[in-house]
Structures are given as C-alpha cells and as structure tokens.
C-alpha cells in the first residue's frame, strides 16, 4: 500500500460532500487513507470504531454513494481512480479479489481502464 493518497477537489469540496457531518467527512478521509492501491479497504468497521465515528456515518457514506460495502466488512471507495493515479507498474493488486469480482460484474473493465491496466 502506498504512503500517499490524493483527494480530488471536485469530490471533497462539493456542497453534497460538505453537507455531511464532520465525522462522516473524516471517516471518508480515513477510509481513503487506509485503502489499497485499487481502492479497497479491509476492516471498514474497525476504522469506524477506532476513530469513534458512528456506524451510521459508514452507512451514510454508502447511501451517498461515496463507498460500497460488502458483507465481509470490506469497503470500496467509489471514484477511487478519479482521485488516485498510480502508474500501472507500481500498483500492488488488491488482496480482496472476491469483493473485486463482485464489484466487477458491470464495472471491471471500466475500473481497469481508469487504472491504466488495459492497453
């Protein structure tokens, strides 16, 4: 996992984002900081508890379509590749292959194109 993460101004400065509670916004930033190179976060509930955010903040991010939650506790950051451009030779593949396959039913090719994995 990389040590640096980017946040796109067009995502985190919108009225839609700024209308969320400060704890919900902070949770989004923490989830992004803990995501792997493909935007998957293991232990989303653990991160929520560790920063004393409410479970409802996590579900609010899901309802607002900033993240996707899987039953395994893994979260995926929507629009990950809009915010983070990682050269394809430096991307470490995600450990959460099962969740990626679930996510990829419709969007896998699009995600791979955005990540620069397809030529």
Secondary structure, DSSP 8 states (H G I E B T S, - for coil): --S-----HHHHTSHHHHTS-HHHHHHHHHHHHT--TTSEES-HHHHHHHTT--HHHHHHHHHTTSEEE-TTS-EEETTHHHH----TTT----S-HHHHHHHHHHHHHHHHHHHT---
